[in-house]
C-alpha cells in the first residue's frame, strides 16, 4: 500500500489528543467521566458536511456539562477524565459495533460525513478517539485498585430539553442498570431537594446495547456507579453550571459519608 491509497490518519499533529484529565491527584473515591464533553472535529473530517448551526447543537455534544464536570471535580477533589471530540465523530458511550456509534442520522439531521463510512475509516475513528479514552479510564481504575483506593464511577451527561418535538419535564435524571447501591441514594437525595423533577432512568435508561462507559467500566468491574443527566437549559450559562456543580457536590459528599468502601 503506498501513500496515495493508505487510509489517512484521522488526527494530525494539529489535532489535540482526545483525552483530557483534571485533578488527576484528587483524593475522592468518585471518578468522574464525561464522554460527550467536547465538540471538536479532527481537521481531516472538515465539518462532516454540516453547517455550524448543527455543530453547536446537542447532537454534537452535551451542552453545559463541561463546566459542571470541571467545577464538580474541584469541589469533590475528584479525578475527572473527558473526551474532547464530538460524538458525531464517534460516540464514546456506544459499543463501537452498533449503528449509532458513528451516526448517519442524529435526531432529524443527516450527517453527510458519516454516510457510507467504510469499515476502515470507522476503525480509524475508533483507534484514534474511542480507544485512547476508554483505555485511559481502564488504566486509572487499575491504578486506583492497585493502590487500594476505592472507585465510585459517576458518568456525567446533559440532555436536550426538547427531543423530536417532545418537551422533557425532568431537571435531572439518574441513569443506571445493575448497581443497586448508589442510584437509589442519589434519587432519594435529589428528590429531597424539593424543587426538582427527578428522572428515575429518565430521559434514558442504561443498557448494554446503548451504553458503554457504565456497563464496561462500572458494572463489569464491580464498581459502584451511576450516570447523571442534567437538562441543558439549566446549565447553559456559568451561573447555572456553578449552581449545579455545587448542588451535586453537596449531595455526592453526603452519599460518600454513608458508603461502605
Ligand atoms: Zn452524553
Boltz pocket constraint, residues with backbone or C-beta under 6 A from the ligand:
constraints:
  - pocket:
      binder: B
      contacts: [[A, 35], [A, 36], [A, 62], [A, 156], [A, 157], [A, 158]]
      max_distance: 6.0
